[in-house]
Amino acid sequence: MNERFETLLAQAETGGGTDWISEAELLSFNVYLASRGYGVSRMEVARAGTEGRQSPMDVTYGILPAPIGDDPEHWLNHFDPQRSAAYVRETVQFAKEDGAVFDYKVWAEQP
């Protein structure tokens, strides 16, 4: 799995982000990122199996690189890898509780 995660990490540091990955792979990769000192700075979601081809994009369960609504500091979580990992887990859990099944694309950086 380390080789796969190294590939995803290299992608996550680019402007294009990672390949679209499943919820299960995201949660494992999230742990890997935190262990390497990375936080998720941006995350997009798309209905599972669509490979990101969905219109309009659903931003409800994503992480945007800017303040939003009643959680203006959510995007600052990536500066603390452990806080970021917890925030990603919470976001995925909220989606699951709402019955949403997504694939994810992430961007990550070290603080």
PyMOL CGO cylinders between C-alpha atoms (Angstrom):
from pymol import cmd
from pymol.cgo import CYLINDER

trace = [
    CYLINDER, 0.00, 0.00, 0.00, 2.93, 2.36, 0.61, 0.3, 1, 1, 1, 1, 1, 1,
    CYLINDER, 2.93, 2.36, 0.61, 3.73, 2.48, -3.11, 0.3, 1, 1, 1, 1, 1, 1,
    CYLINDER, 3.73, 2.48, -3.11, 0.13, 3.39, -3.91, 0.3, 1, 1, 1, 1, 1, 1,
    CYLINDER, 0.13, 3.39, -3.91, 0.06, 6.02, -1.17, 0.3, 1, 1, 1, 1, 1, 1,
    CYLINDER, 0.06, 6.02, -1.17, 3.38, 7.48, -2.35, 0.3, 1, 1, 1, 1, 1, 1,
    CYLINDER, 3.38, 7.48, -2.35, 1.84, 7.83, -5.82, 0.3, 1, 1, 1, 1, 1, 1,
    CYLINDER, 1.84, 7.83, -5.82, -1.26, 9.49, -4.35, 0.3, 1, 1, 1, 1, 1, 1,
    CYLINDER, -1.26, 9.49, -4.35, 0.90, 11.78, -2.20, 0.3, 1, 1, 1, 1, 1, 1,
    CYLINDER, 0.90, 11.78, -2.20, 2.87, 12.93, -5.24, 0.3, 1, 1, 1, 1, 1, 1,
    CYLINDER, 2.87, 12.93, -5.24, -0.44, 13.65, -7.00, 0.3, 1, 1, 1, 1, 1, 1,
    CYLINDER, -0.44, 13.65, -7.00, -1.88, 15.40, -3.93, 0.3, 1, 1, 1, 1, 1, 1,
    CYLINDER, -1.88, 15.40, -3.93, 0.95, 17.93, -4.01, 0.3, 1, 1, 1, 1, 1, 1,
    CYLINDER, 0.95, 17.93, -4.01, 0.12, 18.98, -7.59, 0.3, 1, 1, 1, 1, 1, 1,
    CYLINDER, 0.12, 18.98, -7.59, -2.51, 21.33, -8.95, 0.3, 1, 1, 1, 1, 1, 1,
    CYLINDER, -2.51, 21.33, -8.95, -4.49, 18.36, -10.27, 0.3, 1, 1, 1, 1, 1, 1,
    CYLINDER, -4.49, 18.36, -10.27, -4.86, 16.54, -6.96, 0.3, 1, 1, 1, 1, 1, 1,
    CYLINDER, -4.86, 16.54, -6.96, -5.14, 12.78, -6.61, 0.3, 1, 1, 1, 1, 1, 1,
    CYLINDER, -5.14, 12.78, -6.61, -6.95, 10.33, -8.80, 0.3, 1, 1, 1, 1, 1, 1,
    CYLINDER, -6.95, 10.33, -8.80, -10.56, 9.82, -7.70, 0.3, 1, 1, 1, 1, 1, 1,
    CYLINDER, -10.56, 9.82, -7.70, -10.40, 7.37, -4.79, 0.3, 1, 1, 1, 1, 1, 1,
    CYLINDER, -10.40, 7.37, -4.79, -13.01, 5.44, -2.84, 0.3, 1, 1, 1, 1, 1, 1,
    CYLINDER, -13.01, 5.44, -2.84, -14.11, 6.29, 0.67, 0.3, 1, 1, 1, 1, 1, 1,
    CYLINDER, -14.11, 6.29, 0.67, -12.18, 3.31, 2.07, 0.3, 1, 1, 1, 1, 1, 1,
    CYLINDER, -12.18, 3.31, 2.07, -8.99, 4.30, 0.28, 0.3, 1, 1, 1, 1, 1, 1,
    CYLINDER, -8.99, 4.30, 0.28, -9.44, 7.92, 1.35, 0.3, 1, 1, 1, 1, 1, 1,
    CYLINDER, -9.44, 7.92, 1.35, -9.71, 6.96, 5.01, 0.3, 1, 1, 1, 1, 1, 1,
    CYLINDER, -9.71, 6.96, 5.01, -6.56, 4.83, 4.82, 0.3, 1, 1, 1, 1, 1, 1,
    CYLINDER, -6.56, 4.83, 4.82, -4.69, 7.48, 2.83, 0.3, 1, 1, 1, 1, 1, 1,
    CYLINDER, -4.69, 7.48, 2.83, -5.82, 10.09, 5.37, 0.3, 1, 1, 1, 1, 1, 1,
    CYLINDER, -5.82, 10.09, 5.37, -4.06, 8.15, 8.15, 0.3, 1, 1, 1, 1, 1, 1,
    CYLINDER, -4.06, 8.15, 8.15, -0.96, 7.84, 5.97, 0.3, 1, 1, 1, 1, 1, 1,
    CYLINDER, -0.96, 7.84, 5.97, -0.94, 11.58, 5.25, 0.3, 1, 1, 1, 1, 1, 1,
    CYLINDER, -0.94, 11.58, 5.25, -1.18, 12.49, 8.94, 0.3, 1, 1, 1, 1, 1, 1,
    CYLINDER, -1.18, 12.49, 8.94, 1.63, 10.07, 9.80, 0.3, 1, 1, 1, 1, 1, 1,
    CYLINDER, 1.63, 10.07, 9.80, 3.82, 11.83, 7.22, 0.3, 1, 1, 1, 1, 1, 1,
    CYLINDER, 3.82, 11.83, 7.22, 2.96, 15.30, 8.56, 0.3, 1, 1, 1, 1, 1, 1,
    CYLINDER, 2.96, 15.30, 8.56, 0.52, 16.26, 5.79, 0.3, 1, 1, 1, 1, 1, 1,
    CYLINDER, 0.52, 16.26, 5.79, -2.92, 17.80, 6.05, 0.3, 1, 1, 1, 1, 1, 1,
    CYLINDER, -2.92, 17.80, 6.05, -5.72, 17.75, 3.47, 0.3, 1, 1, 1, 1, 1, 1,
    CYLINDER, -5.72, 17.75, 3.47, -5.93, 21.31, 2.15, 0.3, 1, 1, 1, 1, 1, 1,
    CYLINDER, -5.93, 21.31, 2.15, -8.71, 20.63, -0.36, 0.3, 1, 1, 1, 1, 1, 1,
    CYLINDER, -8.71, 20.63, -0.36, -11.11, 17.77, -1.04, 0.3, 1, 1, 1, 1, 1, 1,
    CYLINDER, -11.11, 17.77, -1.04, -13.67, 17.35, -3.79, 0.3, 1, 1, 1, 1, 1, 1,
    CYLINDER, -13.67, 17.35, -3.79, -16.43, 14.77, -3.84, 0.3, 1, 1, 1, 1, 1, 1,
    CYLINDER, -16.43, 14.77, -3.84, -18.41, 13.13, -6.62, 0.3, 1, 1, 1, 1, 1, 1,
    CYLINDER, -18.41, 13.13, -6.62, -21.00, 10.38, -6.59, 0.3, 1, 1, 1, 1, 1, 1,
    CYLINDER, -21.00, 10.38, -6.59, -19.22, 7.03, -6.43, 0.3, 1, 1, 1, 1, 1, 1,
    CYLINDER, -19.22, 7.03, -6.43, -18.45, 5.65, -9.87, 0.3, 1, 1, 1, 1, 1, 1,
    CYLINDER, -18.45, 5.65, -9.87, -18.75, 8.94, -11.78, 0.3, 1, 1, 1, 1, 1, 1,
    CYLINDER, -18.75, 8.94, -11.78, -14.99, 9.69, -11.74, 0.3, 1, 1, 1, 1, 1, 1,
    CYLINDER, -14.99, 9.69, -11.74, -15.78, 13.30, -10.98, 0.3, 1, 1, 1, 1, 1, 1,
    CYLINDER, -15.78, 13.30, -10.98, -18.12, 13.80, -13.90, 0.3, 1, 1, 1, 1, 1, 1,
    CYLINDER, -18.12, 13.80, -13.90, -21.08, 15.29, -12.11, 0.3, 1, 1, 1, 1, 1, 1,
    CYLINDER, -21.08, 15.29, -12.11, -22.81, 18.59, -12.53, 0.3, 1, 1, 1, 1, 1, 1,
    CYLINDER, -22.81, 18.59, -12.53, -23.22, 20.59, -10.48, 0.3, 1, 1, 1, 1, 1, 1,
    CYLINDER, -23.22, 20.59, -10.48, -20.32, 19.69, -8.19, 0.3, 1, 1, 1, 1, 1, 1,
    CYLINDER, -20.32, 19.69, -8.19, -21.37, 18.85, -4.63, 0.3, 1, 1, 1, 1, 1, 1,
    CYLINDER, -21.37, 18.85, -4.63, -19.45, 21.04, -2.20, 0.3, 1, 1, 1, 1, 1, 1,
    CYLINDER, -19.45, 21.04, -2.20, -21.46, 20.01, 0.86, 0.3, 1, 1, 1, 1, 1, 1,
    CYLINDER, -21.46, 20.01, 0.86, -18.97, 17.31, 1.89, 0.3, 1, 1, 1, 1, 1, 1,
    CYLINDER, -18.97, 17.31, 1.89, -15.79, 18.77, 0.47, 0.3, 1, 1, 1, 1, 1, 1,
    CYLINDER, -15.79, 18.77, 0.47, -13.01, 20.88, 1.88, 0.3, 1, 1, 1, 1, 1, 1,
    CYLINDER, -13.01, 20.88, 1.88, -12.57, 24.19, 0.12, 0.3, 1, 1, 1, 1, 1, 1,
    CYLINDER, -12.57, 24.19, 0.12, -9.41, 26.32, 0.32, 0.3, 1, 1, 1, 1, 1, 1,
    CYLINDER, -9.41, 26.32, 0.32, -11.36, 29.29, 1.69, 0.3, 1, 1, 1, 1, 1, 1,
    CYLINDER, -11.36, 29.29, 1.69, -13.62, 30.23, 4.61, 0.3, 1, 1, 1, 1, 1, 1,
    CYLINDER, -13.62, 30.23, 4.61, -17.25, 29.15, 4.21, 0.3, 1, 1, 1, 1, 1, 1,
    CYLINDER, -17.25, 29.15, 4.21, -20.53, 29.76, 6.02, 0.3, 1, 1, 1, 1, 1, 1,
    CYLINDER, -20.53, 29.76, 6.02, -20.74, 28.94, 9.69, 0.3, 1, 1, 1, 1, 1, 1,
    CYLINDER, -20.74, 28.94, 9.69, -17.30, 27.24, 9.73, 0.3, 1, 1, 1, 1, 1, 1,
    CYLINDER, -17.30, 27.24, 9.73, -14.97, 30.01, 8.53, 0.3, 1, 1, 1, 1, 1, 1,
    CYLINDER, -14.97, 30.01, 8.53, -11.84, 28.26, 9.82, 0.3, 1, 1, 1, 1, 1, 1,
    CYLINDER, -11.84, 28.26, 9.82, -12.48, 24.78, 8.39, 0.3, 1, 1, 1, 1, 1, 1,
    CYLINDER, -12.48, 24.78, 8.39, -9.87, 25.20, 5.69, 0.3, 1, 1, 1, 1, 1, 1,
    CYLINDER, -9.87, 25.20, 5.69, -7.19, 26.02, 8.30, 0.3, 1, 1, 1, 1, 1, 1,
    CYLINDER, -7.19, 26.02, 8.30, -7.38, 22.46, 9.65, 0.3, 1, 1, 1, 1, 1, 1,
    CYLINDER, -7.38, 22.46, 9.65, -4.72, 21.33, 7.17, 0.3, 1, 1, 1, 1, 1, 1,
    CYLINDER, -4.72, 21.33, 7.17, -2.07, 23.27, 9.09, 0.3, 1, 1, 1, 1, 1, 1,
    CYLINDER, -2.07, 23.27, 9.09, -2.34, 20.63, 11.85, 0.3, 1, 1, 1, 1, 1, 1,
    CYLINDER, -2.34, 20.63, 11.85, -2.10, 17.10, 10.36, 0.3, 1, 1, 1, 1, 1, 1,
    CYLINDER, -2.10, 17.10, 10.36, -3.94, 15.41, 13.25, 0.3, 1, 1, 1, 1, 1, 1,
    CYLINDER, -3.94, 15.41, 13.25, -6.71, 18.00, 13.24, 0.3, 1, 1, 1, 1, 1, 1,
    CYLINDER, -6.71, 18.00, 13.24, -6.93, 17.64, 9.46, 0.3, 1, 1, 1, 1, 1, 1,
    CYLINDER, -6.93, 17.64, 9.46, -7.21, 13.85, 9.68, 0.3, 1, 1, 1, 1, 1, 1,
    CYLINDER, -7.21, 13.85, 9.68, -10.01, 14.16, 12.23, 0.3, 1, 1, 1, 1, 1, 1,
    CYLINDER, -10.01, 14.16, 12.23, -11.83, 16.71, 10.06, 0.3, 1, 1, 1, 1, 1, 1,
    CYLINDER, -11.83, 16.71, 10.06, -11.65, 14.43, 7.01, 0.3, 1, 1, 1, 1, 1, 1,
    CYLINDER, -11.65, 14.43, 7.01, -13.04, 11.52, 9.07, 0.3, 1, 1, 1, 1, 1, 1,
    CYLINDER, -13.04, 11.52, 9.07, -15.87, 13.72, 10.39, 0.3, 1, 1, 1, 1, 1, 1,
    CYLINDER, -15.87, 13.72, 10.39, -16.71, 14.97, 6.89, 0.3, 1, 1, 1, 1, 1, 1,
    CYLINDER, -16.71, 14.97, 6.89, -16.87, 11.41, 5.52, 0.3, 1, 1, 1, 1, 1, 1,
    CYLINDER, -16.87, 11.41, 5.52, -19.03, 10.36, 8.48, 0.3, 1, 1, 1, 1, 1, 1,
    CYLINDER, -19.03, 10.36, 8.48, -21.47, 13.23, 7.85, 0.3, 1, 1, 1, 1, 1, 1,
    CYLINDER, -21.47, 13.23, 7.85, -21.81, 12.07, 4.23, 0.3, 1, 1, 1, 1, 1, 1,
    CYLINDER, -21.81, 12.07, 4.23, -22.41, 8.47, 5.33, 0.3, 1, 1, 1, 1, 1, 1,
    CYLINDER, -22.41, 8.47, 5.33, -25.03, 9.54, 7.87, 0.3, 1, 1, 1, 1, 1, 1,
    CYLINDER, -25.03, 9.54, 7.87, -26.83, 11.39, 5.06, 0.3, 1, 1, 1, 1, 1, 1,
    CYLINDER, -26.83, 11.39, 5.06, -26.72, 8.26, 2.88, 0.3, 1, 1, 1, 1, 1, 1,
    CYLINDER, -26.72, 8.26, 2.88, -24.23, 9.73, 0.41, 0.3, 1, 1, 1, 1, 1, 1,
    CYLINDER, -24.23, 9.73, 0.41, -21.66, 7.47, -1.27, 0.3, 1, 1, 1, 1, 1, 1,
    CYLINDER, -21.66, 7.47, -1.27, -18.79, 9.41, -2.80, 0.3, 1, 1, 1, 1, 1, 1,
    CYLINDER, -18.79, 9.41, -2.80, -15.43, 9.10, -4.45, 0.3, 1, 1, 1, 1, 1, 1,
    CYLINDER, -15.43, 9.10, -4.45, -12.89, 11.68, -3.36, 0.3, 1, 1, 1, 1, 1, 1,
    CYLINDER, -12.89, 11.68, -3.36, -10.06, 13.75, -4.84, 0.3, 1, 1, 1, 1, 1, 1,
    CYLINDER, -10.06, 13.75, -4.84, -7.66, 15.38, -2.41, 0.3, 1, 1, 1, 1, 1, 1,
    CYLINDER, -7.66, 15.38, -2.41, -4.86, 17.89, -2.27, 0.3, 1, 1, 1, 1, 1, 1,
    CYLINDER, -4.86, 17.89, -2.27, -2.42, 17.84, 0.63, 0.3, 1, 1, 1, 1, 1, 1,
    CYLINDER, -2.42, 17.84, 0.63, 0.48, 19.85, 1.94, 0.3, 1, 1, 1, 1, 1, 1,
    CYLINDER, 0.48, 19.85, 1.94, 2.81, 20.00, 4.89, 0.3, 1, 1, 1, 1, 1, 1,
    CYLINDER, 2.81, 20.00, 4.89, 2.39, 22.98, 7.21, 0.3, 1, 1, 1, 1, 1, 1,
]
cmd.load_cgo(trace, "trace")
